[in-house]
Amino acid sequence: MRDDITSIPISEIFETQDGCPICRMRDLLEQRMVDYITGAAMMEPDVRKETNKLGFCYTHYEQMLKKHNHLGVALMMESHLDSLEKRIFGGLIKDTGKQGKAAKEALSTCFVCERVDKNMEQMADNLCKLWERERDFRDTFAAQPTLCLPHYALLTEAAGRTMGKRYRGEFGEAASKLAHGELENLRADVKHFCSMFDYRNSGENADWGTSKDSVERCVHFFTSRHTK
């Protein structure tokens, strides 16, 4: 795999202040991985061996199909189906329990997820080291508007692996301020959203404030994914 596929400068990601910065990092890495796998890489023997084994999740199949290379995706599907037939339904002994277990295992893997998750963990470690080393980056980090809950967990786990107690506590406070602040804003907005369905609050001049998209924003906070 080309070295530049997963090379994403952390400081550049944090130059923008719009939503969760780690979501932006993940989205960019996913985009690069999907571009890679729907390009010439799909015909590389080592890559095809892995895609035959791991397949893809719904999210990444969807992203791949948006690249409008249906033939390329179909070629990967063809060999993945062959692999699944052997792993789940092949053999002389037909054991429903074992076949079900094999099917469950096959459905739990994704070529893109595996690589994105691995690189996101490494990037989280690098981010913690950057925060520890450069005071300017601490200010840039603190200026972000939010952290979604999955990426708050990712960063605080990384801090536990890479930081000493002193910096770990300071970083934890900074990360918590972003995630907890978002949680508090969402609590207020969701509460207000629910109250607007009371007939006493209806009418042409009803004040929804910032609550109209609070349900969608909650989904993102819980899952790191935006609704469609």
Secondary structure as a PSIPRED ss2 file (coil, helix, strand):
# PSIPRED VFORMAT (PSIPRED V4.0)

   1 M C   1.000  0.000  0.000
   2 R C   1.000  0.000  0.000
   3 D H   0.000  1.000  0.000
   4 D H   0.000  1.000  0.000
   5 I H   0.000  1.000  0.000
   6 T H   0.000  1.000  0.000
   7 S C   1.000  0.000  0.000
   8 I C   1.000  0.000  0.000
   9 P C   1.000  0.000  0.000
  10 I H   0.000  1.000  0.000
  11 S H   0.000  1.000  0.000
  12 E H   0.000  1.000  0.000
  13 I H   0.000  1.000  0.000
  14 F C   1.000  0.000  0.000
  15 E C   1.000  0.000  0.000
  16 T C   1.000  0.000  0.000
  17 Q C   1.000  0.000  0.000
  18 D C   1.000  0.000  0.000
  19 G C   1.000  0.000  0.000
  20 C C   1.000  0.000  0.000
  21 P H   0.000  1.000  0.000
  22 I H   0.000  1.000  0.000
  23 C H   0.000  1.000  0.000
  24 R H   0.000  1.000  0.000
  25 M H   0.000  1.000  0.000
  26 R H   0.000  1.000  0.000
  27 D H   0.000  1.000  0.000
  28 L H   0.000  1.000  0.000
  29 L H   0.000  1.000  0.000
  30 E H   0.000  1.000  0.000
  31 Q H   0.000  1.000  0.000
  32 R H   0.000  1.000  0.000
  33 M H   0.000  1.000  0.000
  34 V H   0.000  1.000  0.000
  35 D H   0.000  1.000  0.000
  36 Y H   0.000  1.000  0.000
  37 I H   0.000  1.000  0.000
  38 T C   1.000  0.000  0.000
  39 G C   1.000  0.000  0.000
  40 A H   0.000  1.000  0.000
  41 A H   0.000  1.000  0.000
  42 M H   0.000  1.000  0.000
  43 M H   0.000  1.000  0.000
  44 E C   1.000  0.000  0.000
  45 P H   0.000  1.000  0.000
  46 D H   0.000  1.000  0.000
  47 V H   0.000  1.000  0.000
  48 R H   0.000  1.000  0.000
  49 K H   0.000  1.000  0.000
  50 E H   0.000  1.000  0.000
  51 T H   0.000  1.000  0.000
  52 N H   0.000  1.000  0.000
  53 K H   0.000  1.000  0.000
  54 L H   0.000  1.000  0.000
  55 G C   1.000  0.000  0.000
  56 F C   1.000  0.000  0.000
  57 C C   1.000  0.000  0.000
  58 Y H   0.000  1.000  0.000
  59 T H   0.000  1.000  0.000
  60 H H   0.000  1.000  0.000
  61 Y H   0.000  1.000  0.000
  62 E H   0.000  1.000  0.000
  63 Q H   0.000  1.000  0.000
  64 M H   0.000  1.000  0.000
  65 L H   0.000  1.000  0.000
  66 K C   1.000  0.000  0.000
  67 K C   1.000  0.000  0.000
  68 H C   1.000  0.000  0.000
  69 N C   1.000  0.000  0.000
  70 H H   0.000  1.000  0.000
  71 L H   0.000  1.000  0.000
  72 G H   0.000  1.000  0.000
  73 V H   0.000  1.000  0.000
  74 A H   0.000  1.000  0.000
  75 L H   0.000  1.000  0.000
  76 M H   0.000  1.000  0.000
  77 M H   0.000  1.000  0.000
  78 E H   0.000  1.000  0.000
  79 S H   0.000  1.000  0.000
  80 H H   0.000  1.000  0.000
  81 L H   0.000  1.000  0.000
  82 D H   0.000  1.000  0.000
  83 S H   0.000  1.000  0.000
  84 L H   0.000  1.000  0.000
  85 E H   0.000  1.000  0.000
  86 K H   0.000  1.000  0.000
  87 R H   0.000  1.000  0.000
  88 I H   0.000  1.000  0.000
  89 F H   0.000  1.000  0.000
  90 G C   1.000  0.000  0.000
  91 G C   1.000  0.000  0.000
  92 L C   1.000  0.000  0.000
  93 I C   1.000  0.000  0.000
  94 K C   1.000  0.000  0.000
  95 D C   1.000  0.000  0.000
  96 T H   0.000  1.000  0.000
  97 G H   0.000  1.000  0.000
  98 K H   0.000  1.000  0.000
  99 Q H   0.000  1.000  0.000
 100 G H   0.000  1.000  0.000
 101 K H   0.000  1.000  0.000
 102 A H   0.000  1.000  0.000
 103 A H   0.000  1.000  0.000
 104 K H   0.000  1.000  0.000
 105 E H   0.000  1.000  0.000
 106 A H   0.000  1.000  0.000
 107 L H   0.000  1.000  0.000
 108 S C   1.000  0.000  0.000
 109 T C   1.000  0.000  0.000
 110 C C   1.000  0.000  0.000
 111 F H   0.000  1.000  0.000
 112 V H   0.000  1.000  0.000
 113 C H   0.000  1.000  0.000
 114 E H   0.000  1.000  0.000
 115 R H   0.000  1.000  0.000
 116 V H   0.000  1.000  0.000
 117 D H   0.000  1.000  0.000
 118 K H   0.000  1.000  0.000
 119 N H   0.000  1.000  0.000
 120 M H   0.000  1.000  0.000
 121 E H   0.000  1.000  0.000
 122 Q H   0.000  1.000  0.000
 123 M H   0.000  1.000  0.000
 124 A H   0.000  1.000  0.000
 125 D H   0.000  1.000  0.000
 126 N H   0.000  1.000  0.000
 127 L H   0.000  1.000  0.000
 128 C H   0.000  1.000  0.000
 129 K H   0.000  1.000  0.000
 130 L H   0.000  1.000  0.000
 131 W H   0.000  1.000  0.000
 132 E H   0.000  1.000  0.000
 133 R H   0.000  1.000  0.000
 134 E C   1.000  0.000  0.000
 135 R H   0.000  1.000  0.000
 136 D H   0.000  1.000  0.000
 137 F H   0.000  1.000  0.000
 138 R H   0.000  1.000  0.000
 139 D H   0.000  1.000  0.000
 140 T H   0.000  1.000  0.000
 141 F H   0.000  1.000  0.000
 142 A H   0.000  1.000  0.000
 143 A C   1.000  0.000  0.000
 144 Q C   1.000  0.000  0.000
 145 P C   1.000  0.000  0.000
 146 T C   1.000  0.000  0.000
 147 L C   1.000  0.000  0.000
 148 C C   1.000  0.000  0.000
 149 L H   0.000  1.000  0.000
 150 P H   0.000  1.000  0.000
 151 H H   0.000  1.000  0.000
 152 Y H   0.000  1.000  0.000
 153 A H   0.000  1.000  0.000
 154 L H   0.000  1.000  0.000
 155 L H   0.000  1.000  0.000
 156 T H   0.000  1.000  0.000
 157 E H   0.000  1.000  0.000
 158 A H   0.000  1.000  0.000
 159 A H   0.000  1.000  0.000
 160 G H   0.000  1.000  0.000
 161 R H   0.000  1.000  0.000
 162 T H   0.000  1.000  0.000
 163 M C   1.000  0.000  0.000
 164 G C   1.000  0.000  0.000
 165 K H   0.000  1.000  0.000
 166 R H   0.000  1.000  0.000
 167 Y H   0.000  1.000  0.000
 168 R H   0.000  1.000  0.000
 169 G H   0.000  1.000  0.000
 170 E H   0.000  1.000  0.000
 171 F H   0.000  1.000  0.000
 172 G H   0.000  1.000  0.000
 173 E H   0.000  1.000  0.000
 174 A H   0.000  1.000  0.000
 175 A H   0.000  1.000  0.000
 176 S H   0.000  1.000  0.000
 177 K H   0.000  1.000  0.000
 178 L H   0.000  1.000  0.000
 179 A H   0.000  1.000  0.000
 180 H H   0.000  1.000  0.000
 181 G H   0.000  1.000  0.000
 182 E H   0.000  1.000  0.000
 183 L H   0.000  1.000  0.000
 184 E H   0.000  1.000  0.000
 185 N H   0.000  1.000  0.000
 186 L H   0.000  1.000  0.000
 187 R H   0.000  1.000  0.000
 188 A H   0.000  1.000  0.000
 189 D H   0.000  1.000  0.000
 190 V H   0.000  1.000  0.000
 191 K H   0.000  1.000  0.000
 192 H H   0.000  1.000  0.000
 193 F H   0.000  1.000  0.000
 194 C H   0.000  1.000  0.000
 195 S H   0.000  1.000  0.000
 196 M C   1.000  0.000  0.000
 197 F C   1.000  0.000  0.000
 198 D C   1.000  0.000  0.000
 199 Y H   0.000  1.000  0.000
 200 R H   0.000  1.000  0.000
 201 N H   0.000  1.000  0.000
 202 S C   1.000  0.000  0.000
 203 G C   1.000  0.000  0.000
 204 E C   1.000  0.000  0.000
 205 N C   1.000  0.000  0.000
 206 A C   1.000  0.000  0.000
 207 D C   1.000  0.000  0.000
 208 W C   1.000  0.000  0.000
 209 G C   1.000  0.000  0.000
 210 T C   1.000  0.000  0.000
 211 S C   1.000  0.000  0.000
 212 K C   1.000  0.000  0.000
 213 D C   1.000  0.000  0.000
 214 S H   0.000  1.000  0.000
 215 V H   0.000  1.000  0.000
 216 E H   0.000  1.000  0.000
 217 R H   0.000  1.000  0.000
 218 C H   0.000  1.000  0.000
 219 V H   0.000  1.000  0.000
 220 H H   0.000  1.000  0.000
 221 F H   0.000  1.000  0.000
 222 F H   0.000  1.000  0.000
 223 T H   0.000  1.000  0.000
 224 S C   1.000  0.000  0.000
 225 R C   1.000  0.000  0.000
 226 H C   1.000  0.000  0.000
 227 T C   1.000  0.000  0.000
 228 K C   1.000  0.000  0.000
